[in-house]
């Protein structure tokens, strides 16, 4: 048995212990972690500054933005830990209670998945979010951060594990891997790991999806769109567009393509182009766009690209249906929005766009577990099967069927004179 197998086995054992702890014990552990992170804020930020210095000029600007863990981002992550502690307990929830026959009662009860394998690039705050959700949901977690965040992730993991030693949660339930070679072996540990959650570039997520038998939760691309309809409030449209592109361009929920209804393009394009250029955004437009504003030429590759940077592709479309067709063809099923005062158009858009998040008159930047009130998120899923969209506690829970009887056997309900089931739903 390899060292990583031994570690995974320890995590699995600790996870089983964690899964049967009381809610109060798990919440106590979360609050202990939050207090420890507050106590050692300066230590964490110093470690992150080391990572940032070594990564500067080596990694992309979007990856660098995710790597940087300043005071405000750290405080927000700590607040997220406490928010998770306040959420309702996801374990032991009964979603079905049915009498099959007198004295034979079936229940469907929520329970933890087991052990999560979470691999993420750059974002050390993801370690805090994922750890808090794992503990609350009764799951163990094996974390692998990018090499560019090694100092920060190591300091966070040490602080969290030390904090857990003062609680009923076994510190072995939270593990950190530190070498790239460990990723390949982690992906092969289907005996111990129940779910893999990759967070990073589309190439990285695809690599994970193609190299493991373990179920994978995540999304490969974040190609988000904003459509400005003919009945849009143009002042509102400008504010939403600027926010959706520039508030945090490295995020997977930032827009990469702006679609504009042809009937308002002459009026809207010059204003939005100026507002975006004032924020340092590079614009790339189709032929119709270039006739109205000065910008680079957009190609088919631009409609397929997640820039994660201050670059925006613009396309003028003939109508609502053309916009929907473009999004469903080029989009990544992440988050797409429409700006319009026409309620019927908004409903058509939200019903026909095949994405995890469909928005009306608001920024795509709201696609986030914290903003949804989930406390935090382990990632965003664009798959059709649930969980979909920002994944909080509900995505880390499965269920089992519990059947309680007093000696019943199946033969009683078959044969020549079978006894009938009652099938009465109970409250």
Protein Blocks (a to p, Z undefined) as FASTA:
>chain_A
ZZklmmmmmmmmmmmmmmmpcfklmmmmmmmmmmmmmmmmmmmmmmmmmmmmmmgokacf
klmmmmpccfklmmmmmmmmmmmmmpccfehpafbdcdfbghiacddddddfbiacddde
hilmlmmmmmmmmmmnopacdddddfklmmmmmmmmmmmmmmmmmmmbdfklpccdfbfk
lmmmmmmmmmlmmbdcddddfklmmmmmmmcfbdceddfbdcdcddddfkbcfklmmmmm
mmmmmmommbmkbcfbdcddfklmmmmmmmmmmmmmmnopacdddfklmmmmgcddddfk
lmmpcfkpacddddddfblmlmmmmmmmmmgoladcdddfbfklmmmmmmmpccfbdceh
iafklgcfklnonopacbdcfbfbdcehjddfklmcccddddddehiafklmgcjkdcdd
fkiacZZ
